[in-house]
């Protein structure tokens, strides 16, 4: 199964269903199951952003008790959107290049990623939290994880 390492708190926000898009500087053709691996790094400054702090608090998390170095969930990656900007509102807009399909980014979601023009938003749906985190060494980019056979 393909996996992606994401620093905290973003891996946990995806796992909890608070974050639907993982933003990256690169696109991927991968669609389907994707293991969400929490890297060892915790961005403590991000954990203090009011919207992120509130989302974590709803699930009794803080920067001090976030899991790391483990696979937390399995998501279904359904789309890799190109990020642009709506010329009227100035808000981020997602495009997939297939027949001009586009969609806006919610006000909550835009605080949970870097939605800059020219970046990509990987859409994660049907996220299934594992009963317990499974320790694993992460890697850059997409990598193969053999820890769970579904």
C-alpha positions as CSV (number, residue, x, y, z in Angstrom):
1,X,0.0,0.0,0.0
2,X,1.2,3.5,-0.8
3,X,1.9,5.8,2.2
4,X,2.7,9.4,2.8
5,X,4.6,10.9,5.7
6,X,3.0,14.1,7.0
7,X,4.3,16.2,9.9
8,X,2.1,16.8,12.9
9,X,-0.4,18.3,13.5
10,X,-1.6,17.8,9.9
11,X,-1.4,13.9,10.0
12,X,-3.7,13.9,13.0
13,X,-6.1,16.5,11.5
14,X,-6.5,14.2,8.5
15,X,-6.9,11.1,10.7
16,X,-9.7,12.9,12.8
17,X,-11.6,14.0,9.7
18,X,-10.8,17.7,10.4
19,X,-8.6,18.1,7.3
20,X,-9.7,16.8,3.9
21,X,-6.9,18.1,1.7
22,X,-3.1,17.5,2.0
23,X,-1.3,20.3,0.2
24,X,1.9,19.6,-1.6
25,X,4.3,21.3,-4.1
26,X,4.0,18.2,-6.4
27,X,1.2,16.3,-8.1
28,X,0.6,12.6,-8.1
29,X,-1.3,10.2,-10.3
30,X,-2.0,7.9,-7.3
31,X,-5.6,7.3,-6.5
32,X,-7.0,4.8,-4.0
33,X,-5.8,3.7,-0.5
34,X,-3.1,5.8,1.1
35,X,-1.6,5.2,4.5
36,X,-1.3,8.4,6.6
37,X,2.0,8.3,8.5
38,X,2.7,10.9,11.2
39,X,6.3,11.9,10.9
40,X,8.5,12.5,14.0
41,X,8.4,16.3,13.6
42,X,5.7,18.3,15.4
43,X,5.2,21.9,14.2
44,X,4.4,23.4,17.6
45,X,3.8,26.8,16.2
46,X,1.1,25.5,13.9
47,X,-0.5,23.8,16.9
48,X,-1.1,27.3,18.3
49,X,-2.9,28.6,15.3
50,X,-6.5,29.2,16.7
51,X,-8.3,27.0,14.2
52,X,-5.8,24.2,14.5
53,X,-5.7,24.4,18.3
54,X,-9.5,24.3,18.5
55,X,-9.7,21.3,16.1
56,X,-7.1,19.3,18.1
57,X,-8.8,20.3,21.4
58,X,-12.2,18.9,20.1
59,X,-10.4,15.5,20.2
60,X,-8.4,16.1,23.3
61,X,-5.0,16.6,21.5
62,X,-2.3,19.2,22.1
63,X,1.2,19.5,20.7
64,X,2.3,17.5,23.7
65,X,0.3,14.3,23.0
66,X,0.3,14.0,19.2
67,X,1.4,10.5,18.0
68,X,4.5,10.5,15.8
69,X,6.6,8.0,13.9
70,X,3.6,5.8,13.1
71,X,0.8,5.1,10.6
72,X,-2.4,6.5,12.0
73,X,-5.1,5.9,9.3
74,X,-5.9,4.7,5.9
75,X,-7.5,7.2,3.5
76,X,-8.9,7.0,0.1
77,X,-7.2,9.5,-2.1
78,X,-9.8,10.5,-4.8
79,X,-8.3,13.5,-6.5
80,X,-5.2,15.6,-6.9
81,X,-6.3,19.2,-7.5
82,X,-4.3,22.1,-8.9
83,X,-4.6,25.1,-6.7
84,X,-5.5,28.5,-8.2
85,X,-7.0,31.7,-7.1
86,X,-10.5,33.0,-7.8
87,X,-10.0,36.3,-9.5
88,X,-13.1,37.9,-7.9
89,X,-12.9,36.7,-4.3
90,X,-9.1,36.1,-4.0
91,X,-9.9,32.7,-2.3
92,X,-8.2,29.5,-3.3
93,X,-10.0,27.4,-6.0
94,X,-9.2,23.8,-6.9
95,X,-9.0,22.6,-10.5
96,X,-8.5,19.1,-11.8
97,X,-7.9,19.8,-15.5
98,X,-10.5,17.2,-16.6
99,X,-13.2,19.2,-18.4
100,X,-12.6,22.2,-16.3
101,X,-14.0,20.7,-13.1
102,X,-13.3,23.0,-10.1
103,X,-14.4,23.6,-6.5
104,X,-13.8,26.1,-3.8
105,X,-11.9,25.6,-0.5
106,X,-13.8,25.9,2.7
107,X,-12.9,28.7,5.2
108,X,-11.9,26.1,7.8
109,X,-9.9,24.0,5.4
110,X,-7.8,27.0,4.1
111,X,-6.2,27.3,7.5
112,X,-5.1,23.6,7.4
113,X,-2.8,23.8,4.4
114,X,-0.8,25.9,2.0
115,X,-3.3,26.7,-0.7
116,X,-0.9,28.8,-2.8
117,X,-1.3,29.1,-6.6
118,X,0.7,26.4,-8.4
119,X,0.5,23.9,-5.5
120,X,-1.6,20.8,-5.3
121,X,-4.4,19.6,-2.9
122,X,-4.7,15.9,-2.5
123,X,-8.3,15.0,-1.6
124,X,-8.7,12.4,1.2
125,X,-12.1,10.8,1.8
126,X,-13.3,7.8,3.8
127,X,-10.5,8.1,6.3
128,X,-10.4,5.1,8.6
129,X,-8.5,5.6,11.8
130,X,-6.5,2.6,12.9
131,X,-7.4,1.3,16.4
132,X,-3.8,1.9,17.5
133,X,-0.9,3.7,15.7
134,X,1.5,1.3,14.0
135,X,5.1,2.3,14.4
136,X,6.9,2.8,11.0
137,X,9.8,4.7,9.7
138,X,8.6,7.3,7.2
139,X,10.1,8.5,4.0
140,X,9.9,11.4,1.6
141,X,7.4,11.2,-1.3
142,X,5.1,8.3,-1.7
143,X,6.5,5.1,-0.3
144,X,5.4,1.5,0.0
145,X,4.1,0.4,3.5
146,X,3.7,-3.3,4.2
147,X,2.3,-3.0,7.7
148,X,-1.4,-3.6,7.0
149,X,-2.9,-5.9,4.5
150,X,-6.5,-4.9,3.7
